[in-house]
Amino acid sequence: MKLISQRRFNALAGYAKLPETVLFMQELSWFEEGGETLLGMVGLDIADNDYSAAVFGRDARGRFRFVHGLVSMSTQAEATLWLRDRLVPWKRNH
């Protein structure tokens, strides 16, 4: 799992995020796995002050789509570890 910039994530998959996400989540870090075949994002829920992580994979047309996520984690580190534990196996199985 490799850290990438927000700019790179948005260039690849910015369209896959819900527009209203900016109202309730502060994006903190962005990742890629497998030569950008999978992407991940970790964020802070502004209202609840907890963390979430999301996995984005490519569909049949090669476009990124949300495929898996988890909310209500206690720390950014926990969310990042959860994401790492999903990105690598997901890549192997898809």
N, C-alpha and C positions, 0 to 999 in steps of 0.2 A: 504494500500500500504506500503510495507516494503522495506527498503533500503537493498541491497545485495552488495557483493563485485564484482568487475569486474571478478575476477577469477571464482566465482560461476556462474555469467551470462554466461561467455564463456564456462564453463563446460556444461551448459544446452543448450545453443543456439548459441554458437560462429559460428557454421557452417551456421547459417541463415543470417548472415550479409554478404553484398557484400564485397569481398576482397579489392576493391579499396576504400572503406570507409576510410581507414587510410590515404589516400592521401588528403582528403578534410575535414575530421571531427575529432575533438578531443572529444572522449567520456568522459563524466563528471560524470554521475551517473547511477546506475542500480537498478531496482526494481523488486519485485515479488508481486503477488496478488493471493489469493486463494490457498495457499499451492503449489506454483510454477506452477499453471495452466496457468497463464499469466505472461509475463515479460514485462518490459518497460526499455527504455534507453533514456537519455537526452544527447545531444551533442552540441558542438560549431562548426559552419561552419567556418573553418579557413580563407577562402577567403572573405566571406561576413561579418564575425564577428557578426552573428546572431545565434539563437538557434533553435534546432529542437528536436522533441520527436517521439518515435516509440513504437508501441505496437506489441508484438509477442504472438501469440496464438498457441495452438496445433492443428495439422491437424488430419485427421481420423486415421493416424498411430501413433499418439502421438508425432510427431516431431514438433518442434517450427518453425513457419513461420511468416514473417512480415504480419500483417493484417491491420494496420492503422498507419498513421503518419501525422505530420504537420511540416512545415519548416517556416523560416523567423519570428520567435518570437524574441522580443526585449531583454528578460532577461532569465537567467537560471530559475529563480523563476516562470516566466510565463510558460515556457516549462514544468516544474515540475507540476504545477497546471493543465495544460492542460492534461498531462498524467494521473494524479490522477483522473480527471473527466472522463476519458475514461476507465481506468482499472476496476474500481468498477462496472459501469453499464455493461460493456462488459461481465464481469464475470457472472452477473445476467442473461443476455440474451443468453448465449451460454453454 
